[in-house]
């Protein structure tokens, strides 16, 4: 075998190794089955009568900074800054009927981000505004966040990690200023400026 052929074989092997390192990941199973997630009044979040659609649950990647950013109602997915939606489910999904309220089992999610990446679960009071999209409810008022989960088992072939929400958390108010509120503050600010500048 010539030197060029040997070099070619080594190059192909190196590319395979490199590709393997780039594509290392974990399958994430995320769920709340041992505790109930609660609404703002302390009652379990609502589930469907069957395994259809209950209150929206999102798996959120916390971004490069690994920080949970506040939810916003102006984004159809509710996220802000560098946080992004990784997957979504709903309260009651894949859970036996007697235990559905407040509990869910999320889908397996292929995680291609490096070890040390952080995720969290966010729940909303109400179902997704558009079925099959993971978008927040049409009139979002309350949401809640779990703690952060750190990915540690990214490998090739993929490893498997289970993210159990083990600490109960309840939803809290989402402050979404109405357009009229924005207009009021804008007019008030303009009036204050004019008064300071032109009225003695």
C-alpha positions in Angstrom: 0.0 0.0 0.0 1.4 3.4 -1.0 2.1 6.3 1.4 -0.8 8.3 -0.2 -3.3 5.4 0.4 -2.1 5.0 4.0 -2.4 8.7 4.6 -5.9 8.6 3.1 -7.0 5.8 5.5 -5.7 7.7 8.5 -7.5 10.8 7.3 -10.8 8.9 7.0 -10.4 7.4 10.4 -9.6 10.8 11.9 -12.8 12.2 10.3 -14.9 9.4 11.8 -13.4 10.0 15.3 -13.9 13.7 14.9 -17.5 13.2 13.8 -18.1 10.8 16.8 -16.8 13.4 19.2 -19.0 16.2 17.7 -22.2 14.0 17.8 -21.8 12.7 21.3 -25.0 13.2 23.2 -27.5 11.8 25.8 -31.1 10.7 25.5 -32.9 12.8 28.2 -36.0 11.4 29.8 -37.6 14.2 31.8 -40.5 13.7 34.1 -42.4 14.5 37.3 -43.9 11.3 38.7 -43.0 11.3 42.4 -44.2 14.9 43.1 -47.1 17.0 41.9 -46.5 20.3 40.1 -48.9 23.0 41.4 -50.8 26.0 40.1 -50.6 29.4 41.8 -53.3 28.5 44.3 -51.5 25.3 45.4 -53.8 22.8 43.5 -52.2 20.2 41.2 -51.9 21.4 37.6 -54.7 20.2 35.4 -54.5 17.1 33.2 -56.7 15.9 30.4 -59.3 13.3 31.0 -57.3 11.0 28.9 -53.7 11.0 27.6 -54.3 14.1 25.4 -53.4 17.7 26.4 -53.3 19.2 29.9 -51.3 22.2 31.2 -48.2 22.9 29.0 -44.8 21.6 30.1 -41.6 22.7 28.4 -38.0 21.4 28.6 -35.8 24.5 28.3 -32.1 24.7 27.5 -30.7 27.4 29.8 -28.3 28.7 27.1 -24.6 29.2 27.2 -24.8 31.1 30.5 -26.6 28.3 32.3 -29.0 30.7 33.9 -32.8 30.4 34.1 -34.1 33.6 32.4 -37.6 35.0 33.2 -40.6 34.0 31.0 -42.1 36.6 28.8 -45.6 36.7 27.3 -44.6 38.5 24.1 -42.7 35.4 22.9 -45.0 32.6 21.7 -42.7 30.1 23.4 -42.3 32.2 26.6 -38.5 32.2 26.6 -36.2 35.2 26.8 -32.5 36.0 26.3 -30.5 32.9 25.3 -32.9 30.2 26.6 -34.5 28.0 24.0 -37.2 25.3 24.0 -35.8 21.8 23.7 -39.0 19.8 23.9 -42.5 20.0 25.3 -45.1 17.7 26.9 -48.2 18.3 29.0 -49.5 17.5 32.5 -50.9 14.0 32.5 -48.9 12.7 29.6 -48.2 8.9 29.9 -49.2 8.9 33.6 -51.9 6.4 34.9 -55.3 8.1 35.2 -55.4 8.2 39.0 -52.1 10.1 39.1 -52.4 12.4 36.1 -53.1 15.8 37.8 -49.8 17.6 38.5 -47.6 14.8 36.9 -46.2 14.1 33.5 -43.6 12.0 31.7 -41.7 13.9 29.0 -40.5 12.5 25.7 -37.0 11.2 25.2 -35.0 14.2 23.9 -31.8 13.9 21.8 -29.3 16.2 23.5 -26.4 17.3 21.3 -25.0 19.9 23.6 -21.8 19.2 25.6 -21.5 17.9 29.1 -22.2 20.6 31.6 -25.2 22.0 29.6 -28.1 22.9 31.8 -31.8 22.4 31.3 -34.9 23.1 33.4 -38.7 22.3 33.3 -41.2 25.2 32.9 -44.9 24.7 33.4 -47.8 26.9 32.4 -51.4 27.1 33.7 -53.2 26.2 30.5 -52.7 24.3 27.3 -50.5 25.2 24.3 -52.2 27.8 22.1 -51.6 25.6 19.1 -51.6 21.9 19.5 -48.4 20.2 18.6 -46.2 23.3 18.8 -45.3 23.8 22.5 -46.4 27.4 22.3 -47.6 29.0 25.6 -51.3 29.6 26.3 -53.1 32.4 24.5 -53.5 34.4 27.7 -50.5 33.4 29.8 -50.8 34.5 33.4 -48.9 32.0 35.6 -45.8 29.8 35.1 -43.3 28.0 37.2 -39.7 26.7 36.9 -37.9 23.7 38.3 -34.2 23.8 39.3 -31.5 23.3 36.8 -30.5 19.8 35.5 -26.9 19.4 34.3 -26.1 17.0 31.5 -23.1 14.8 32.4 -23.4 11.6 30.3 -22.9 12.8 26.7 -21.2 9.9 24.9 -21.0 8.2 21.6 -22.9 6.0 21.2 -25.5 8.0 23.2 -25.9 7.5 26.9 -29.3 7.8 28.7 -30.1 10.2 31.5 -33.3 10.6 33.5 -34.3 14.0 34.8 -36.8 13.6 37.6 -38.4 16.7 39.0 -38.2 15.8 42.6 -39.0 19.0 44.3 -42.6 20.4 44.1 -42.9 23.9 42.6 -45.9 26.0 41.9 -46.6 28.6 39.3 -46.3 32.3 39.9 -47.6 35.4 38.2 -46.4 36.4 34.8 -46.5 40.2 34.5 -47.4 41.1 30.9 -48.0 44.8 30.5 -51.0 45.5 28.2 -50.6 47.7 25.1 -52.6 50.4 26.9 -50.1 50.3 29.8 -47.2 50.8 27.4 -49.1 53.8 25.9 -49.8 55.3 29.3 -46.2 55.2 30.3 -45.1 56.6 27.0 -47.5 59.5 27.2 -46.6 60.2 30.8 -42.9 60.2 30.0 -43.4 62.6 27.1 -45.5 64.9 29.3 -42.8 64.9 32.0 -40.1 65.7 29.3 -42.2 68.6 27.9 -42.9 70.0 31.3 -39.2 69.9 32.4 -38.0 71.3 29.1 -40.6 73.9 28.1 -42.8 74.7 31.1 -41.2 76.8 33.9 
